[in-house]
Amino acid sequence: MPAMPLRQTRHVLAAAAAVILLAGCGSMDGAGRRVATALTPYTVEVVQGNFISREQVEALQKA
């Protein structure tokens, strides 16, 4: 059996690497999701609108 030329070997290796990388993108398991959520930025919960707490209502009723 003749040996594969260097150029053909490189093409086969590049195609195999592409298949492996593309298959890895589709198989995101629980560990991958944990890593992805750990890298998301922290978002602060901001209450918008006319929000009045119970303490504020009690302070108004006493006055």
C-alpha positions in Angstrom: 0.0 0.0 0.0 1.5 3.3 -1.0 2.1 6.0 1.6 -0.2 9.1 1.5 1.4 12.3 0.2 2.0 15.0 2.8 -0.6 17.3 1.4 -3.3 14.7 1.5 -2.4 13.8 5.0 -2.8 17.4 6.1 -6.2 17.7 4.4 -7.4 14.5 6.2 -6.1 15.8 9.6 -7.7 19.2 9.0 -11.0 17.6 8.1 -10.9 15.4 11.2 -10.1 18.4 13.4 -13.0 20.3 11.9 -15.4 17.4 12.5 -14.2 17.1 16.1 -14.5 20.8 16.8 -18.0 21.0 15.3 -19.1 17.9 17.2 -17.9 19.5 20.4 -20.0 22.6 19.9 -23.1 20.5 19.8 -22.5 18.5 22.9 -22.6 21.1 25.6 -23.2 19.1 28.8 -23.8 20.2 32.4 -20.1 21.0 33.1 -19.9 23.2 30.0 -23.1 25.0 30.9 -21.7 25.7 34.4 -18.5 27.2 32.9 -20.6 29.3 30.5 -22.8 30.7 33.3 -19.7 31.3 35.5 -18.3 33.6 32.8 -21.4 35.8 32.5 -21.2 39.3 34.0 -23.0 40.1 37.3 -26.2 42.0 36.8 -27.7 44.0 39.6 -31.5 43.8 40.1 -32.9 47.3 39.9 -36.4 47.9 41.1 -38.0 50.5 38.8 -41.3 52.3 39.1 -43.3 53.4 42.1 -42.2 50.8 44.7 -43.0 51.6 48.3 -41.8 49.2 51.0 -43.8 48.3 54.1 -41.4 50.4 56.2 -42.1 53.5 54.1 -45.9 53.0 54.4 -45.6 52.7 58.1 -43.5 55.8 58.3 -46.2 57.7 56.3 -49.0 56.4 58.5 -47.3 57.6 61.7 -46.8 61.1 60.4 
